[in-house]
Amino acid sequence: MKTLLLYPKFPQSFWSYDRFMEIAGLKAVIPPLGIITVAALLPKNWEIRFYDRNVNPETEADWEWCDLVILSAMLVQKSDFHALIQKAVRLSKKVAVGGPYPTSVPQDALESGAHYLILDEGELTVPLFLDAIARGEPAGTFRSLEKPDVTLSPIPRFDLLERDAYLMMAVQFSRGCPFNCEFCDIISLYGRKPRTKEPSQILAELQAIYDLGWRGSVFIVDDNFIGNQRNVKRFLRELIPWMKQRNYPFTFITEASVNLAEDDELLHLMAESGFYAVFLGIETPDQDSLQLTRKLQNTRNPLVEACRKINEAGLLIYAGFILGFDRERSGAGERIQEFVEETSIPQPMLGILQAPPNTALWNRLKGEQRLIEGDSIHPTGDQNTLMNFIPTRPITEIAREYVEGLWKLYEPTNYLRRCYQQCLSLGLRLGQKQTMQFPIGKGLRLVIQLIWHQGIRRPEIRGQFWRQLWTILLNKPQVLNLYLGLCAAGEHFWEYRTLARERIAQQLGYDPLEASASPQQEPMLRMG
């Protein structure tokens, strides 16, 4: 079977780092781990061609060559995903789809013409699909109510990747999350019982990318890396000597819940094994909103203190924040800004709440008849898309706070100050380095571009850039790479805040920061 595996394009978004990728000579942040794991599940005698369309598009010759097209997509890739299905149908190619988006909304893929829907987790449903192919079945939907034992998951086909095009490599240690946040689709996709790989298994995956020549950052893509704290500690205790024996070839970043700050041993093990950063779902400093959305793990201890403790352990913090929770009080955006400034989180991801399909939030709003009719009932996955439901305070107010927050948080002098303060706040042990690793050629290019854009070309930040850089060099040179990477990312965010403002203005019909243009009425919304 001649099989063309395609990963759809991402639109420009908060995490796409478009301008950063351009000046660093890179194409994408991380590789698509799901579809290269599917590639490892396919029969050995199948011929495979793989393209991450964010890195390198396929050719018309590839389309002519193949018998079968396999796609995997997240919600944010919706547009290119459907275009690829429709092209396959036009060319009379069989097309199979999977991933989080079709698993959550299978009807969308069927309406575009997909023949095979390989839903849920591939370790269980890809074999069902292969059996159907062997029987000559022309179409089918393959699902499993069970969750697979991830200790049986194969090593992803890292060899298929154009590795030099990515900022980081990616591996997965666990699936699922023990918490019950109302708006999160992770528990509906992967369950509340975290399933983890064996330490030897994940070390084999790291060895695979090491043997392929990768040296640099690795994103452990778990939605909550510390969901099973006992097992993650088992892994870290074996990772530490593995890293030491190979002279620390990687640095790690992952996602975790805020209760990470409650476990001193876990913080120590992460820092010791080469973790330089963690993404936290903080969402909001408003305790009422956290209680309502069932984000109870964020209410047990003061959030500012939790951030301070994680920084002191040597971990840089990235964090997500959301506007639009039910019964949210006016000024939530300003309170998020104050929290970010107090904690010096460099890259706060500010978004407007969406109700993903099949979440507890979706089901509650559907029962309350607050979902919006039409195509928008399925969110796009963008952080700057207006809500797909009727909120409890005016959408115009939420939109204004969102745009204003993004505009002020990513004002260049504010952004660079937080990068500087966060790096200085990291508590590093003797000899410890916190770094974003780059290949020598790309790292040198990035530094030259950064000096030109921020040290020479921009007079409004030129002095600040050199003062802060000099202080980092004198007082904390071990964070220099990390600091320079954060500064360079500013080039993306300074463009993105303008794009986000334009997108919101287009949806509202006016610019929310132009007070004189504000209408007296809410945008017309229809409830389902």
KAQUI-V33070 format. One record per residue. SS is DSSP state (H for helix, E for strand, - for the rest). PHI is phi as a letter, one per 20 degrees, with the letter a starting at -180 (* if undefined). D_CENTER is the distance of its C-alpha to the mean C-alpha in whole Angstrom. Layout:
<<SS & PHI & D_CENTER> <SS & PHI & D_CENTER>>
//
This chain:
<<- & * & 33> <E & e & 31> <E & c & 28> <E & d & 25> <E & e & 22> <E & c & 19> <E & d & 16> <- & f & 15> <- & f & 15> <- & e & 12> <- & f & 13> <- & f & 13> <- & b & 11> <H & g & 9> <H & e & 7> <H & f & 9> <- & l & 11> <H & g & 14> <H & f & 17> <H & f & 16> <H & g & 16> <H & f & 19> <H & f & 21> <H & e & 20> <- & m & 21> <- & d & 17> <- & d & 16> <E & b & 12> <- & f & 10> <- & c & 9> <- & f & 12> <- & e & 11> <H & f & 12> <H & f & 14> <H & f & 16> <H & f & 17> <H & f & 18> <H & g & 20> <H & g & 22> <H & f & 23> <H & e & 24> <- & f & 26> <- & g & 30> <- & f & 31> <- & e & 34> <- & f & 31> <E & e & 31> <E & c & 27> <E & c & 26> <E & c & 22> <E & c & 20> <E & e & 16> <- & f & 17> <- & f & 15> <- & d & 17> <- & b & 20> <- & f & 22> <- & f & 24> <- & d & 28> <H & f & 31> <H & f & 32> <H & f & 29> <H & f & 30> <H & f & 33> <H & f & 33> <- & e & 31> <- & e & 32> <E & c & 29> <E & d & 25> <E & d & 22> <E & c & 19> <E & c & 16> <- & b & 13> <- & e & 11> <H & g & 12> <H & f & 11> <H & e & 13> <H & g & 16> <H & f & 18> <H & f & 18> <H & g & 18> <H & f & 21> <H & f & 23> <H & f & 23> <H & g & 24> <H & f & 27> <H & f & 28> <H & g & 28> <H & f & 30> <H & g & 32> <- & e & 33> <- & m & 34> <- & d & 31> <E & f & 30> <E & c & 26> <E & d & 24> <E & c & 21> <E & a & 18> <- & o & 15> <H & f & 13> <H & f & 14> <H & f & 18> <H & f & 18> <H & f & 18> <- & c & 20> <H & f & 22> <H & f & 25> <H & g & 23> <H & f & 23> <H & f & 26> <H & f & 27> <H & f & 26> <- & o & 28> <- & f & 26> <- & e & 29> <E & c & 27> <E & d & 24> <E & d & 23> <- & e & 21> <- & l & 19> <- & d & 19> <H & f & 20> <H & g & 22> <H & e & 25> <H & e & 25> <H & f & 25> <H & g & 28> <H & f & 29> <H & f & 28> <H & f & 30> <H & f & 33> <H & f & 33> <H & f & 33> <H & f & 36> <- & e & 38> <- & n & 38> <- & f & 36> <- & e & 35> <- & a & 32> <E & r & 30> <E & d & 28> <E & c & 27> <- & c & 25> <- & b & 25> <- & f & 26> <- & f & 26> <- & d & 23> <- & f & 23> <- & f & 24> <H & f & 21> <H & f & 24> <H & d & 25> <- & f & 22> <- & f & 23> <- & f & 21> <- & g & 19> <- & e & 21> <H & f & 19> <H & f & 23> <H & f & 22> <- & e & 19> <- & e & 20> <H & f & 19> <H & f & 20> <H & e & 18> <E & d & 14> <- & f & 13> <- & c & 12> <E & e & 13> <E & b & 12> <E & c & 13> <- & c & 13> <- & e & 16> <E & b & 16> <E & c & 15> <- & n & 16> <- & b & 16> <- & f & 19> <- & e & 19> <- & c & 19> <- & g & 17> <- & f & 19> <- & e & 16> <- & e & 14> <- & e & 14> <H & f & 13> <H & f & 16> <H & f & 18> <H & e & 16> <H & c & 16> <- & n & 19> <- & e & 20> <- & d & 21> <- & f & 19> <E & d & 20> <E & d & 20> <- & f & 21> <- & f & 24> <H & g & 24> <H & f & 26> <H & f & 24> <H & f & 20> <H & f & 23> <H & f & 24> <H & f & 21> <H & f & 20> <H & f & 24> <H & f & 23> <H & f & 21> <H & f & 23> <H & f & 26> <- & f & 24> <- & o & 25> <- & f & 21> <- & c & 21> <E & q & 18> <E & e & 15> <E & c & 13> <E & e & 10> <E & e & 11> <- & e & 8> <- & g & 10> <- & f & 9> <- & b & 12> <- & g & 13> <- & d & 17> <- & g & 17> <- & d & 20> <H & f & 22> <H & f & 25> <H & f & 23> <H & f & 21> <H & f & 24> <H & g & 25> <H & f & 23> <H & f & 22> <H & f & 26> <H & e & 26> <H & f & 24> <H & g & 26> <H & f & 29> <H & g & 27> <H & f & 25> <H & f & 28> <H & f & 30> <- & d & 28> <- & l & 28> <- & l & 25> <- & f & 23> <E & c & 19> <E & c & 18> <E & c & 15> <E & c & 11> <E & b & 10> <E & d & 9> <E & b & 12> <- & e & 14> <H & f & 17> <H & f & 20> <H & g & 19> <H & f & 21> <H & e & 24> <- & d & 24> <H & f & 26> <H & f & 26> <H & f & 23> <H & g & 22> <H & f & 25> <H & f & 24> <H & f & 20> <H & f & 22> <H & f & 24> <- & e & 22> <- & o & 20> <E & f & 17> <E & d & 17> <E & b & 14> <E & b & 12> <E & e & 9> <E & d & 11> <E & e & 11> <E & e & 15> <E & m & 15> <- & a & 18> <- & e & 21> <- & f & 24> <H & f & 25> <H & f & 26> <H & f & 23> <H & f & 21> <H & f & 24> <H & f & 24> <- & e & 21> <- & m & 22> <- & e & 19> <H & f & 22> <H & f & 21> <H & e & 20> <- & d & 24> <- & f & 25> <- & c & 26> <- & g & 25> <H & f & 22> <H & f & 23> <H & f & 25> <H & f & 22> <H & f & 20> <H & f & 23> <H & f & 24> <H & f & 20> <H & f & 21> <H & f & 24> <- & f & 23> <- & n & 22> <- & d & 18> <E & f & 16> <E & d & 14> <E & d & 11> <E & b & 11> <E & d & 10> <E & c & 13> <E & c & 15> <E & d & 18> <- & o & 20> <- & f & 21> <- & g & 24> <- & l & 27> <- & f & 25> <- & e & 28> <- & g & 28> <- & n & 27> <H & g & 23> <H & f & 22> <H & f & 24> <H & f & 24> <H & f & 20> <H & g & 21> <H & f & 24> <H & f & 22> <H & f & 19> <H & f & 23> <H & f & 24> <H & e & 21> <- & l & 20> <- & f & 17> <- & f & 16> <- & c & 13> <E & f & 13> <E & e & 10> <E & e & 13> <E & c & 13> <E & d & 16> <- & g & 16> <- & c & 16> <- & d & 17> <- & f & 16> <- & g & 18> <- & m & 20> <- & e & 19> <H & f & 21> <H & f & 21> <H & g & 21> <H & f & 24> <H & f & 26> <H & f & 25> <H & f & 27> <H & f & 30> <- & e & 30> <- & l & 30> <- & d & 28> <E & f & 25> <E & e & 26> <- & f & 28> <- & n & 27> <H & f & 24> <H & f & 22> <H & f & 22> <- & d & 19> <- & f & 16> <- & e & 15> <- & n & 11> <- & f & 11> <- & f & 11> <- & d & 15> <- & d & 17> <- & f & 20> <- & f & 20> <- & e & 21> <E & b & 23> <- & e & 26> <- & e & 25> <- & e & 28> <- & c & 28> <- & g & 28> <H & g & 25> <H & f & 27> <H & f & 27> <H & f & 23> <H & f & 22> <H & f & 25> <H & f & 23> <H & f & 19> <H & f & 21> <H & f & 23> <H & f & 20> <H & f & 18> <H & f & 21> <H & f & 23> <H & f & 20> <- & d & 19> <- & f & 23> <H & g & 23> <H & f & 25> <H & f & 23> <H & f & 20> <H & f & 22> <H & f & 24> <H & f & 21> <H & g & 20> <H & f & 23> <H & f & 24> <H & f & 21> <H & f & 22> <H & f & 25> <H & e & 25> <- & f & 23> <- & e & 26> <- & d & 26> <- & f & 29> <- & g & 32> <- & n & 30> <- & f & 27> <- & d & 24> <- & d & 21> <- & b & 20> <- & e & 17> <- & e & 19> <- & c & 20> <- & g & 23> <H & g & 26> <H & f & 26> <H & f & 23> <H & f & 23> <H & f & 26> <H & f & 25> <H & f & 23> <H & f & 25> <H & f & 28> <H & f & 26> <H & f & 24> <H & f & 28> <H & f & 29> <H & f & 27> <H & d & 27> <H & e & 30> <H & c & 32> <H & f & 31> <- & d & 30> <H & f & 33> <H & f & 31> <H & c & 29> <H & g & 31> <H & f & 33> <H & f & 30> <H & g & 28> <H & f & 31> <H & f & 32> <H & f & 29> <H & f & 28> <H & f & 32> <H & f & 31> <H & f & 28> <H & f & 31> <H & f & 34> <H & d & 32> <- & b & 29> <H & f & 29> <H & f & 26> <H & d & 23> <H & g & 24> <H & g & 22> <H & f & 19> <H & f & 21> <H & f & 21> <H & f & 18> <H & f & 17> <H & g & 20> <H & f & 19> <H & f & 15> <H & g & 18> <H & f & 19> <H & f & 16> <H & f & 15> <H & f & 19> <H & f & 19> <H & f & 16> <H & f & 18> <H & f & 21> <H & f & 19> <H & f & 18> <H & f & 21> <H & f & 23> <H & f & 20> <H & f & 21> <H & f & 25> <H & f & 25> <H & f & 24> <H & e & 27> <- & n & 29> <- & a & 30> <- & e & 28> <- & f & 27> <- & e & 28> <- & e & 31> <H & g & 33> <H & f & 36> <H & e & 34> <- & f & 33> <- & f & 35> <- & e & 36> <- & d & 35> <- & f & 32> <- & g & 30> <- & f & 32> <- & c & 30> <- & d & 31> <E & e & 30> <- & e & 30>>
//
